[in-house]
Amino acid sequence: MQPSAPLAGDSGSAVASTIPVSGELLPPVGVPASPETTLLVCDARPVVRAGLRAILTGSSVVGECGLEDAVDRIQLLRPSVLIAGLRDDDPETFRVVASAKALHPALRVLVVADGATVIDLREAVIAGVDSFLLTSAPAEELRDAVVRTARAERVISPSIAMQLAGSWRSEPRESGASALTPRELEVLQLLAEGLTNQQVGTRLGLSARTVKTHVQNLLVKLDVPDRTGAVARAFRLGLIR
């Protein structure tokens, strides 16, 4: 098994305050009532949830749910680690993570993704994700990441690190609005209209991953941190209407 590499960033986390329920003080979410690590599996796809639970047989999985029920289930089941699935071009996972961490800062979060780009990693860090693996990772790597995440470590799959390294090497060397290609301008215009990557891909006949690559290039060339910044700068520069 290839060991997971640490993800840059502090490993500490805030401790949530205790919450009185029916006159009884319960331990904060993210800090289990016993020394045992408790897990909640969350994904929009039932088959993915079943696969993750099968891999984690022997661990204390207290439940599973879809993305829309995740925050309520976290408050009810009080897991120490949330394991959340991430599909291509589905920002809902990061919104769920951000909401859960805002309510329960001590909760640890491990995301298991179908794929990863620089944009995904940036959004994951902003949302409060602690660890990031690919669904192609070996089962033992997932189990190890769960243990390390519960110990307040930040881990990232070696395969993601290699993929990101390749992505950085292939980033465009030119920058500035004049460096945008006609296709990138098309993508930028559709982003300004509020379309998702999937919708942009459908409109232009491109895969969601190809659209992600165009968006990543836009962020680099326009020197902005996210798509909102790209659209705002494009309006200021008169690149889109």
Rosetta blueprint (number, residue, H / E / L):
1 M L
2 Q L
3 P L
4 S L
5 A E
6 P E
7 L L
8 A L
9 G L
10 D L
11 S L
12 G L
13 S L
14 A L
15 V L
16 A L
17 S L
18 T L
19 I E
20 P E
21 V E
22 S L
23 G L
24 E E
25 L E
26 L E
27 P L
28 P L
29 V L
30 G L
31 V L
32 P L
33 A L
34 S L
35 P L
36 E L
37 T L
38 T E
39 L E
40 L E
41 V E
42 C E
43 D L
44 A L
45 R L
46 P H
47 V H
48 V H
49 R H
50 A H
51 G H
52 L H
53 R H
54 A H
55 I H
56 L L
57 T L
58 G L
59 S L
60 S E
61 V E
62 V E
63 G E
64 E E
65 C E
66 G L
67 L H
68 E H
69 D H
70 A H
71 V H
72 D H
73 R H
74 I H
75 Q H
76 L H
77 L H
78 R L
79 P L
80 S L
81 V E
82 L E
83 I E
84 A E
85 G E
86 L E
87 R L
88 D L
89 D L
90 D L
91 P L
92 E H
93 T H
94 F H
95 R H
96 V H
97 V H
98 A H
99 S H
100 A H
101 K H
102 A H
103 L H
104 H L
105 P L
106 A L
107 L L
108 R E
109 V E
110 L E
111 V E
112 V E
113 A E
114 D L
115 G L
116 A L
117 T L
118 V H
119 I H
120 D H
121 L H
122 R H
123 E H
124 A H
125 V H
126 I H
127 A H
128 G L
129 V L
130 D L
131 S E
132 F E
133 L E
134 L E
135 T L
136 S L
137 A L
138 P L
139 A H
140 E H
141 E H
142 L H
143 R H
144 D H
145 A H
146 V H
147 V H
148 R H
149 T H
150 A H
151 R L
152 A L
153 E L
154 R L
155 V E
156 I E
157 S L
158 P H
159 S H
160 I H
161 A H
162 M H
163 Q H
164 L H
165 A H
166 G H
167 S H
168 W H
169 R H
170 S L
171 E L
172 P L
173 R L
174 E L
175 S L
176 G L
177 A H
178 S H
179 A H
180 L L
181 T L
182 P H
183 R H
184 E H
185 L H
186 E H
187 V H
188 L H
189 Q H
190 L H
191 L H
192 A H
193 E L
194 G L
195 L L
196 T L
197 N H
198 Q H
199 Q H
200 V H
201 G H
202 T H
203 R H
204 L H
205 G L
206 L L
207 S L
208 A H
209 R H
210 T H
211 V H
212 K H
213 T H
214 H H
215 V H
216 Q H
217 N H
218 L H
219 L H
220 V H
221 K H
222 L H
223 D L
224 V L
225 P L
226 D L
227 R H
228 T H
229 G H
230 A H
231 V H
232 A H
233 R H
234 A H
235 F H
236 R H
237 L H
238 G L
239 L L
240 I L
241 R L
